[in-house]
Amino acid sequence: MEKLVLWFIPANYLENEDQLRKARYFVKACLFTSGFSFFYFWVSAYFEMSMPMMAMVLDTVLIGILPFFFLKGLSINISANLFILIGTIGVTWTVFYTGGFESGTLVWYGVLPIASLLLIDKKSSYVWSGICIALVIFIGILQIEGYLFENQINPKYVHHFNILTFSGIVLMLFLLALVFENTKQDAFDLLNQKNNLLTKEKKRSDDLLLNILPFDVAEELKENGESEAKDFDNVSVLFTDFKEFTQTAEKLTAKELVHEMNTCFKAFDAILERNKVEKIKTIGDSYMAAGGLPVPADGSIKNTMLAALEMQAFVGKRKEDMDIKGLIAFEMRVGIHTGSVVAGIVGLNKFQYDIWGDTVNTASRMESSGEVGKVNISHATYELLKDDLTFAFENRGKIEAKGKGKMKMYFISLKSQKNKTS
């Protein structure tokens, strides 16, 4: 059945879901109604009703050939309106030769507007409802005025005919209701598919946004369409840099270089996430992070130190493992300074969360003034952590920092590691 229905549908209707749905229901309605009309042709012949029999021949032939005209290019709206028109003519013809209001055939007028609603649109159903009501009123007036409707139904077959008529109407209404239910279900299924797709796309966009921005900033951006820059105190800014990166990179292929950097940076990302430190960005081989934003939290300074030491430990262990294999690996410096920063989103395209202020510049000087395998911190950071028994500090004295002059610096390590070393 479905293959036959699709055979009658032009190719251009297959591209639009709504048009395809209407086309399928139109072809099915034509096939069903043509079959009904053919059945009533035999009923009319059996009850020896010549005029209704002719009406059913007309309906069977005209409705039966409508799908062929539709296949050849007749639009769905014109085809469906012709279908309702032919049905209306057939019902009216039969009413006039089965006794008018005395015949159950009149009830078919109630089916036609429903069919127009499903096959065409709401506006057309209003028109056909008006036409059918007008015909019922017209026939009623004729009957009141004494017009003698010819009744070709043999009195002894009246009940038989009405049983068949009402059975046909019930069956047709059931088929139309089934079409409506299928239409509704198709719409719900399509809506669910689109909702699922939207949910997946929203999750994908949210995940992508969270890869670019901190959670709170991303939420603010989604709710307000913008995110205001904010001032933060006691932010620990962390910088890393690989020793002699350019020289080391020259010894590696492009693929090997990217793989090695990606291995390190992926490990750094995981370390920062565990320690609740915010990654800011990578600049070439340099990696920048900050503790204490976008939501200030107790322990952020300590967490930044722990993350920095873990990052150094990872790079040191990887260096040892790669040396054993005779492969090249990086060595790294890390510098940290704590102070005030301004943080926010910059740009419209490919925007990113960034931080600014002298604290950032000073943290960069801590890194460049540090040593490989060490975490170098400023005096300001030391003052905030000096009483924490987790760490051990090595006073480096005052070191010349580019653009800053001489600054007090300290190497920081875990006290347990310091004891092991000593």
N, C-alpha and C positions, 0 to 999 in steps of 0.2 A: 504493500500500500504506500509506504513512504517513498519508495523508488518511483512509483507512478506519479505521486504528487510532485516530487522534485523534477520529474521530466517536463512538467508543464510550466515550471518557473524559469523565467529568463535569467541569464547569467548575471545581469546587473543588479538583480534583487538579492543575490547571494552575498553581496558585499556589505549590506546594511542589515543588522540584526532585527530592527523594528520592521523594515520593509519585508524581510524574509518571513517573519512571523505572520504578517498580514497576508502575504501571498500564499503561504501554506494553508492558512485557514480558509481563504477564498476558494482555493482548488478543492479542498476537502468538502466545503459546503456545497460546491457545484456537483461533486460526485455523489454526495449523500442525497441531495435534493433531487437530482436527476433520477437516482434510484427510487426515491419516494414517489416521484411523479409516475415513473414506469409501473410501480406497484399499484398506484391508484388508477392507472389506465386499465389494468386487468380487473380491479375492483369495479370500475365503471362499466366495463364490458360484461362482467359477471352479473351486475344488477341491471343490465340493459339500459344504461343511461348514456345516450349518444353524445349530448353536448358536453357534459363533464369529461367524457372519454376524449373528445377532441381537445379540450383544455389541457388535459394531462399529456396528450401527444405533443402539443405546443410547448408545454413546460419541459418535458423530457428532452426534446430536440434542442430548443433554444438554450436552456441551461447547460445541456450536455456539450454544446459547441463553444460556450463562453471561455473555458480554459484554453481552447485552441487560439481564439482571438487574443487572449492574454499572452500566450506564448509568442504570438507574432508581433507584439508591441503595444497592444491596447493597455492603457495605464490601469493600475490596480483600483483607483477610485472610480473610474468610468466603468470598469468591469463589474465591480461590486454593486454600483448603483443600478446597472442593467440587470444584475442578478435579483435585486430587491424588486425592481420594476416588473420583471417577468413573473416573479412570484406573486406580486400584488394583482396583476392582470389575471393570472390563473385562478387565484382565490376568488376574485370578484366574479369572474365568469362562472365558476362552479356554484357560488352562492345564488346567482340568479336562476340556476337550473336545479337547485336542490331545496327550494322552498324559502329562501331568505333567512329570516330569524328562526324558522323552524328547523334549520339545518345546523349541525355542529360545525360545518365548514367555516362559519363566520369566526370561530375562535382562532383560526390561523392568522387573522390580522394582529393578534397579540404577539405572534412569533416574529413577524417581519421587522419591527423596530429593534428588537433584541439582536437580530442578525445584523442589522445595519450598524449597531453600536460596536459589535465585535469585528466586523469586516471593514468598516470605513472609519468613522470617528464619531465623537459625541454630537457634533453639529449636524451631521447627516441623520443621526438617530432622531433628533428633534424634528427634522423635516418629515421623515417617514412616519414618525408617531402622529404628527399632525394630519398627514395624508390618510393614514389608516383610521384615525378617529373620525375624520370627515366622511370617509366612505361608510363607516358604521352608522353615523348619524343620517347620512343620505339614504341608506338602505332602510333604516328605521322609519324615516319620514315617509318613504314610499309605501312601506307596509302599513303605517298609520292611515295614510290617505287612501288605502284600499288597492294599491297596485297588486295585481295578481302575479306573484312569482311562480313560474312553472316549476313544479316539483316532479322530477323524473324518477324519484325513488319509489319503488314499489312498496306500498304500505306494509306488507309482510316482511320487508327487508330493512325497514327504517332503523330498528335497533341494531341490526347487524352492521349497517353502514356507520351509525354513530359510534359503535364500539371500535370499529377500525379507524375512524377519524380521530377519536380521542386518544386511542393507542398511539397513532402516528404523531399526534401533537405532543404527547408525553415523551415519546422517544426523541423527537426533534428538540424539545426543550432540554432534555437530558444531554443530548449531544452539544447543544449550545452552551449549557452550563459547564460541560466537560471542557469545551474550548476555553471558556472564561477561566476555569480553574487552572488549566494548563498555562494560559497566558499569565495569570497571576503568579503561578509557581515559577515560570520562566523569568518573570520580572524579579521575583525574590532571589532566585539563583544568580541572576546577573548582578543584582545589587550586592549580594553577599560576596561574589567574586570581586567586584570593584572595591568593596569595603576591605576585603582581605588584602587586595593589591595595595590599597591606600595605606593600610596598617603596616604592611611590609616596607613600603616606600618611606613612610614616616619614620619607622624604626631605623631604616638605612640612613635617612638624612640626619636623624638624631645622633646615631652612632658616629656619622661623619663629623657632625658639629662638635661632638665630645672629643673627637680626635684632634680638633683644632683649638677648642676653647675649654676652660675649666667648667665644671658642671653648673655652678651658680651663675656664671657669666652667660653660659649658653641658655639657661632658663630665662634669665632677664632679657636676653636678646629675642627669644621666641615670644615672650609675653608683651614686651614693649616695642619691639622692632629696633631697639638700640640699647647700648649699655654705656653708662656714664663712667668716665675715668674716676678712680678713687685713690685717696692717699692712704698709705699703710706705714705703720711704725714697726720697728724690730723685725724687718724682713731679712732673712739670711740668703744672700745671693751667692750662688755657686757657679763657678766656671771650671771647665776642664779643657785641656789642650794636649794633643799628642806631641811627644818630643820628636823634633826633626821630621815632621810629617812629610814635607816635600821630598826629602832625600829617601825616606822609607818608601814613599809612594812610587818613586822611580824604579824601585826594585820589584814591583808587583805589576801584574797585568791589571787592566781596568776592572775586570770581573773579580779578581782576587782582592783588589783594594776595596771595592764596594762591599764584598762579602765580609771582609774583616771589620770595616766600619759598622756595617749593619749588625754584626754579631755583638760588638761592644755596645752600640746604642740601644739595641733591643734589651740587653742585660741591664743597662742603665734605667731604661723605662720601667722595667719590672722592679728594680730596687727602689726607685722613687715612689712607685705606687704603694709598695709595702710600707714605706716610711712616711707616707702622706705628704710628700714634697711635690710641688708643681713643676712639671717640665715647661720651660718657656719656649725654647727653640734651639735648633742647631745652626751654627754658622760655619760652614765648611767642616773642618775636623773638630771645631769647638762645640761644647755642649753646655747649655745654660739652664739653670733651674733656680727655684726660689722656695723657701719655706716660710709659712706665715701669711700666705694669700692663696686664693682670693677671700678665704675666710680665716681670720686670725685665730690661732689655737695655741693653748698652752703646750709647751714641749716642742714647738716647731723648730726652735733653734737647735735643740739637742737632736731632733730627728734629722735635720739637715746634716749635722756632723756625722751621725751614724750612717746616713746614706752615702756621704762622701767617702768615708773609710771603707765601706763595703764596695763602692765602685773601684777604689784603688786596689782593694784586695782581689777583685775579679780580674782587673787588668794584669796585676802582678802574677796571679796564678796562670792566666792564659799565656803570658810571656814565658813562664817556666815550661809549660806543656809544649808550646810551639818550638822552643829552643831544643828540647829533647828530640823533636821530630825533624829538626833542621829547617824549620819554616820561620818566616818573618812575622813578628807581632809588634804591636805598639807598646811604648811606655808613655806614662801620662803624668802631668802635673794637675793639681787641683788647688783652687784658691777660694776662700770664702770671706765675705765681709757682711756685717749686720748693720742695718740702719733704715732710714726712711726712703720710700720709693713712691712713685706714681704708677698705677697700673691701669690698663684699659685696652680697648680695641682700636687698631689703626687701619685706615684704608676702607674702600668700598668693595673692591674686588680682591679675592684671595686674602681677606683680612686675617689678622692674627692677634692674639693676646700678647701684649708686650709690657715691659716695665722700663721706667726711666728714672734718672736721678744720679747724684754723685755716688750713691751707694753702689750702683751698677759699675761705674768706672773704677771705684776703689776695689771691688771684688775682682775685676779683670786684672788690676795691678797685683793683687794677692796671688793670682794664678801665674802671671808672667814672672813674678819674683820668687816663685816657689821652686821646689826641686822634684825630680822624677821620683815617683813612688811615695811622695809625701802629700799631706793635706796642710796647706799653709793658710793661717787665719790672721785676721787683723786684731789689733789691741782691743777694739770695741767688742768684737766677738768673744775674745778671751775674757774680758771683764764680766760678760754675761754667763760664762760657763766655768769660771775658775774654781768654783766651790762644788762642782759636780764631780763626785768620786768615780764616775764612769770613765773619765778621760785623764790622760797624762799630757802635760804640756812641756814643750822645749822652747825656751826663750831664745830667739835668734838675735835679740837686740834690735837696733834700728837699721833698716835696709833701705837703700835708695830705690824709690819707685818712680817710674817715668811720669813726669807731670805732677807728682805729689811730693817730691822731696823725700827725706828720710822718714820712715814709718816703722813703728814697733810691729814685729811679726812673730808668730809662734807656729811651730809644728804641733799638730794635735794627733793623738793616737789613743787607742783603747788602753786603759791601765793594765788589763790582763795581758795584752800583747807586749806592753812595756816590760812587765815583770818577766815574761818569757824570754824577751830579748836580753835582759840583764842577767 
